[in-house]
Amino acid sequence: MPESASESRSFWSNRRGGLQSSAWLAAGFAVDGVDLQRGEIVFRRRGSARARGRGAGKARWDSETVRALREHLGLNQAGMADVLGVRQQTVSEWETGVYEPSRGRSKHLDLVAERAGFSYRTVSEDTGPAGIDKTSDTV
């Protein structure tokens, strides 16, 4: 590995377009954790149980639900970014599936959704991996 792999967390970014990240993303993996001091990198298979949900009864903020909330609010990505205090690029990356919102941002999305009257389902065993009922307009 190049020296930058052991010195910089940015080497392990899941951003599309990077030489290394393109390889693991194309293989269906994403970096889930980086500990440079211990020399450990944790990969997860995209679409794995952890990637699909954070446990029963918790909101699932993936690309579909983030976009649905933004559209419910009648905002473009820049407007959504202003509401959440993030960059427009961050909202774009959530909506394209490059990243999922962190736990803290997910809680913020929960609050925004609740205040906006946005109805979405939570991840549970009976709603399936995405927690989205595709037969209704409820997300």
Secondary structure, 3 states (H helix, E strand, C coil): CCHHHHHCHHHHCCCCCCHHHHHHHHCCEEEEEEECCCCEEEEEECCCHHHHCCCCCEECCCHHHHHHHHHHHCCCHHHHHHHHCCCHHHHHHHHHCCCCCCHHHHHHHHHHHHHHCCCCCEECCCCCCCCCCCCCCCC
